[in-house]
């Protein structure tokens, strides 16, 4: 069995309804090296430190961060129900990292995500900014409304700090009167509006499986190379 390391929760951000952003620090040793886009298995531990439930979560923090960060939708499942009741100082188990949904400093990149699918994209964008990579990095993000935009202020800051980063946010349901961004789902027309040529880009997609299928079709319609796509979905 893979090693499970104990981490303590150091910070919880619950400012967006049904979403928890958790920062965790290892109790002993250093964080295992990972590539932006990879995931871990988070274990719920019993009083003796044994795993009783586990679930995969993408890492949202950058590899240089002193903590691991996760962006979790609280759906009252076997793991999320327990995480929702936790507080700073509580301990969980972390196994990993794992996965091939990895960003390796490609200079022309398209990131597409819905909801908490933003988590691995934040790891990628944060890494791009920390390294001050030069290139074209375009992030299309879809969420229900302008009150459910996760990392809204940080996304704006990332785009301001690195001239190569562009953020396109679209909302699929109701909006407030001052919303000036895009509306509707991410589709071929929206991609074409913001990117005139996609064939030379690598792309990463994360969200519900039905959404991923639509995104893949939209990219292909715009001339993207399916061999340069990475997809991670659920549901």
KACORTA-V530917 format. One record per pair of residues at least 12 apart in sequence whose C-alpha atoms are under 7 Angstrom apart, sorted by sequence separation. I is the first residue (numbers start at 1). J is the second residue. If there is no record, write none. Layout:
((I;J) (I;J))
This chain:
((11;23) (42;54) (43;55) (58;70) (155;167) (169;181) (170;182) (171;183) (172;184) (9;22) (10;23) (41;54) (42;55) (57;70) (169;182) (170;183) (171;184) (172;185) (9;23) (10;24) (41;55) (42;56) (170;184) (9;24) (10;25) (41;56) (42;57) (170;185) (8;24) (9;25) (40;56) (41;57) (7;24) (8;25) (39;56) (40;57) (7;25) (8;26) (39;57) (40;58) (7;26) (8;27) (39;58) (6;26) (7;27) (38;58) (39;59) (6;27) (37;58) (38;59) (103;124) (212;233) (37;59) (55;79) (198;222) (199;223) (209;233) (54;79) (146;171) (198;223) (199;224) (203;228) (204;229) (205;230) (206;231) (207;232) (208;233) (209;234) (36;62) (53;79) (145;171) (198;224) (199;225) (202;228) (203;229) (204;230) (205;231) (206;232) (207;233) (208;234) (209;235) (36;63) (107;134) (108;135) (109;136) (110;137) (111;138) (112;139) (113;140) (114;141) (115;142) (137;164) (138;165) (139;166) (140;167) (141;168) (142;169) (143;170) (144;171) (145;172) (202;229) (203;230) (204;231) (205;232) (206;233) (207;234) (208;235) (35;63) (107;135) (108;136) (109;137) (110;138) (111;139) (112;140) (113;141) (114;142) (115;143) (136;164) (137;165) (138;166) (139;167) (140;168) (141;169) (142;170) (143;171) (144;172) (145;173) (187;215) (34;63) (107;136) (108;137) (109;138) (110;139) (111;140) (112;141) (113;142) (114;143) (129;158) (135;164) (136;165) (137;166) (138;167) (139;168) (140;169) (141;170) (142;171) (143;172) (144;173) (145;174) (146;175) (33;63) (132;162) (134;164) (145;175) (188;218) (192;222) (187;218) (188;219) (129;162) (188;221) (188;222) (44;79) (25;67) (24;67) (25;68) (73;116) (142;185) (23;67) (24;68) (72;116) (142;186) (23;68) (24;69) (71;116) (23;69) (22;69) (23;70) (45;92) (21;69) (22;70) (44;92) (45;93) (71;119) (21;70) (22;71) (43;92) (44;93) (70;119) (21;71) (42;92) (43;93) (20;71) (21;72) (42;93) (43;94) (20;72) (42;94) (19;72) (20;73) (41;94) (42;95) (19;73) (20;74) (40;94) (41;95) (18;73) (19;74) (40;95) (41;96) (18;74) (40;96) (40;97) (39;97) (40;98) (38;97) (39;98) (60;119) (38;98) (39;99) (59;119) (60;120) (38;99) (58;119) (59;120) (61;122) (62;123) (38;100) (58;120) (60;122) (61;123) (34;97) (38;101) (60;123) (37;101) (38;102) (59;123) (62;126) (37;102) (62;127) (36;102) (37;103) (35;102) (36;103) (35;103) (12;88) (11;88) (10;88) (9;88) (10;89) (9;89) (8;89) (9;90) (8;90) (9;91) (8;91) (37;120) (7;91) (8;92) (36;120) (37;121) (6;91) (7;92) (6;92) (7;93) (37;123) (6;93) (7;94) (36;123) (37;124) (5;93) (6;94) (36;124) (4;93) (5;94) (117;206) (4;94) (5;95) (117;207) (4;95) (110;201) (3;95) (109;201) (110;202) (111;203) (112;204) (113;205) (114;206) (115;207) (2;95) (108;201) (109;202) (110;203) (111;204) (112;205) (113;206) (114;207) (108;202) (109;203) (110;204) (111;205) (112;206) (113;207) (101;230) (101;231) (101;232) (16;148))
